[in-house]
Amino acid sequence: MRVADLPLAPEHVEHFEREGIEELYPPQAAAVEAGVCDGDNVVAAVPTASGKTFVAELALLTADGPGLYVCPLRALAREKFEEFDRLPGVDAGISTGDYDSAASELAGNDIVVATSEKVDSAIRNGAGWVDDLACVVVDEVHLLGAAGRGPTLEVTLATLRRRTPAVQIVALSATVDNPEDIADWLDAELVESTWRPVDLRVGVHAADAVEFDDGTTLSVPVDADDPSTDADTEVTAALVRGAVEDGGQALAFVSSRREAEALAERLRDERLADAVDTADSTSDAASVAEELREAGGTETGSRLAEAADRGVAFHHAGLSSDQRALVERAFRERRLAVICATPTLAAGVNVPARRVVVRDQQRYTGEGTEWLPVLEVHQMCGRAGRPHLDPYGEAVLVADDEDGREALWNRYVTADPERVESKLRDRAALRTHTLALVATGFAGSQAAVLDALSGTFYASRTANPDLGGAVGDAIASLIDDGMLEAGEGKAKGSAGGNGGTGDTGSGIEATDLGAQVSRQYVTPETGVRIVERLEAVAGMNDADVTELTAFEVICDTPDMVDTYLGNAERAEIYQFARAHSAELTTGMTDAEDFEGWLESVKTARILSEWVDGASVEELVAAYRIGPGDLESRIERAEWLLGAAEALADVVGVSMPTLSSARAKL
């Protein structure tokens, strides 16, 4: 099947042909046959690099109206936006932040790219543009099974289908164990394939050799007798070196930020920039290093630039968004030979390589180590093999010995990925989405909430969805928290007129507090915590209410990212809290989770010093955080301070430092 044979405008056919897309891959052709160009719902469960983005573009370009592309990560959203914006005659828009708005400026776009959280928040804030959507494409739909993010994606999709029943849904996924369940839920045709444009072989290294699943072996002898060296790291270095010397690039996955940086430092000595198969690889690597130095002068940035100068980079959440984007782009442009990364890169942007090495298959969760999910490892392996550049792709898991080889082989190489199971029944998720349904007028009773949730993935997988008791408990707890109250007993209807069912059971409606919590897109738990601290502020002396107070109000909430508190700095933060106790809303003996509260005090202190003029370099050095950590805390603080301002108006507390702190961020 050729692109020229598809129902596309001539300028779009020419665009794809210029991009080298003339003949469809088998999974793409199967999607066309399934009706993706005819407005039909389609679920495509196919491997990485098999052309899912083109399937999305076909759906969006042939839809009879505006389209929405939903993806899980901001970096991925930016990449897809840039790709869609290059389409001739297409006006693309992107929205990933500002959780307290309807993003009405997106109404005129042909294609909107957004995270599921942004779409959910826009709906809560009365976004009318979602009612005009003709097509919704959901990338990484298997994240329905992810804690936290999964319920939001699930409820958002159910709400979109309820508000606009005729909307086309195209869901894209890596290979999972039960794609037919997702297809059944979405009333969609299933396209399932294992086809890849580049052959991939997966194997395990042990005893100086890799055994692959195609029956071949690769000798990789490693001299790791030196007790000062780590055998797994030396194996990884040898595998990476071999791929680069053979003209390819390599991705190496490890368990933590520290390990990613340490491996990059080890590989730096290999001078891999000299082996990259480009016209002038050494100067290319040097230019990447210079760009990274210009992106930030922290110690982390300096280490990254020094590694990049030798053709190697590390990638983790501690880097700033600019640093991560530079590394990703440089790797795609073959200006870097190797990226040493934490597993988060596997589910992110497009960075394929000749060889993928998974050195670590476990990670620390805060409570101990656990094995990585099969799907996550498969996604790492799926990064191997770049179409049109690599003749093959290789993925290698590193084992300690022959017993370890067998264990990894059974756990990952021959194992099927996990089933996608709904996490909607989680108490926190159910409270959040129950409040949103009532606050937006989709439901005015417990029965109406259940009816609204009947379109979820959870409901589709349960013959008798036993959500009644759980929803009842959620409603009761929200009433106790002052966010719901007895109402008229019917759904009010959405802004688009497709709201409730008119149920006349026990009526409920959102209070002013509950409605504001939902609009501000904070969880009910965060709303409760902020209100408690605002009430404490009302009893404080005005002179003691500082910007540090404002930051403490928002930092000790579930919606603020935790900041690690090391043993060496615990005493210092404790002394800081004592010295500033008059400015803090929580007494040192009153915190339910003292360690968690100390972490929040550390975060509040960092933010307070930031608005007082401390530099990124100073804060990174003083508090053992990365530039990306600071960036994420500042961004969340701006959002949560805005939410706290809105909630302060509701509960009648005057706290000007909320707005002054936000303005300085």
Buried (B, 14 or more C-beta within 10 A) or exposed (E): BEBEEBEBEEEBBBBBEEEEBEEBBBBBBBBBBBBBBEBBBBBBBBBBBBBBBBBBBBBBBBBEBBBBBBBBBBBBBBBBBEBBBEBEEBEBBBBBBBBBBBBEEBBEBBBBBBBBBBBBBBBBBBBBBBBEBBBBBBBBBBBBBBEEBBBBBBBBBBBBBBBBEEBBBBBBBBBBBBBBBBBBBBEBBBBBBEEBBBEBBBBBBBBEBBBBBEEEEBEBEBEBEEEEBBBBBBBBBBBBBBBBBBEBBBBBBBBBBEBBBBBBBBBBEBBBBBBBBBEEBBEBBBBBBEBBBEBBBBEBBBBBBBBBBBBBBBBBBBBBBBBBBBBBBBBBEBBBBBBBBBBBBBBBBBBBBBBBBBBBBEBEEEEEEEBBBBBBBBBBBBBBBBBEBBEEBBBBBBBBEEEBBEBBBEBBBEBEBBBBBBBBBBEBBBBBBBBBBBBBBBBBBBBBBBBBBBBBBBBBBEEEBEBEEBBBBBBEBBBEBBBBBEBEBBBBBBBBEBBBBBBEBBBBBBBEBBBBBBBBBBBBBBBBBBBBBBEBBBEBEEEBBBBBBBBBBBBBBEBBEBBEBEEEBBEEBBEBBEEBEEBBBBEBEEBEEBEEBBBBBBBBBBBBBBBEEBEBBEBBEEBBBBBBBBBBBBBBBBBBBBBBBBBBEBBEBEBEBBBBBBEEB
